[in-house]
Amino acid sequence: MPRISAATVADHRAQQRAALVVAARELLEEGDAAAVTFGAVAARLGLARNSVYKYFADRAELLEEVVREVTPRWTARIHAEMAAAPPAPAEQVAAYVRAQLALVRDGEHRIARALAGDRDAAVLRRGAAEAHAEIMRPLTEALAALGDRDPLRTARLLQGLVNAATGLIESGDSYEAVAERTVALTAGAVATLGAA
């Protein structure tokens, strides 16, 4: 029987499963979802490829677990940025934009981009949609507080600005310049809600 480093077999299994998720996430952070194979994940931990099957039935299940693991972290960063901003709804929207673009600057978005182009994306689509809805919830709430009668539609339109800014940052444009311009454009768009 293999030696375990945890207090119980259940703890050991939980630790191994978590380590496999971290290894998969690291491969995704490098920007290539195709690189996330059971062989590559196992190699990062010094395990045999077939060991991964003890923890995940297939690659799609492993990738779903990565999505479940990273989404709360992304959401927590967005909430923290918004909590640190002044409580005015327009400031909350600006904080949301800054937080999203900081995730891009810090490389977190590479995970989402890698997953979007993956062959198993159809399997992940539901989980990704739920994650995206959770990430956009604070923005929708801030827009509703501004009196927006259709905050979800507005949030999706504003997300289009964030997506364009993401592309610029990922192509090498200045994070500071892009973030400043995106926040200004978002503030201008939000200001029109009060006049509507």
ABEGO torsion letter per residue (X at the ends): XBBBABABAAAAAAAAAAAAAAAAAAAAAAGBAAABBAAAAAAAAGBBAAAAAAABABAAAAAAAAAAAAAAAAAAAAAAAAAABBABAAAAAAAAAAAAAAAAAAGAAAAAAAAAABAAAAAAAAAAAAAAAAAAAAAAAAAAAAGBABAAAAAAAAAAAAAAAAAAAAAGBBAAAAAAAAAAAAAAAAAAAAAX
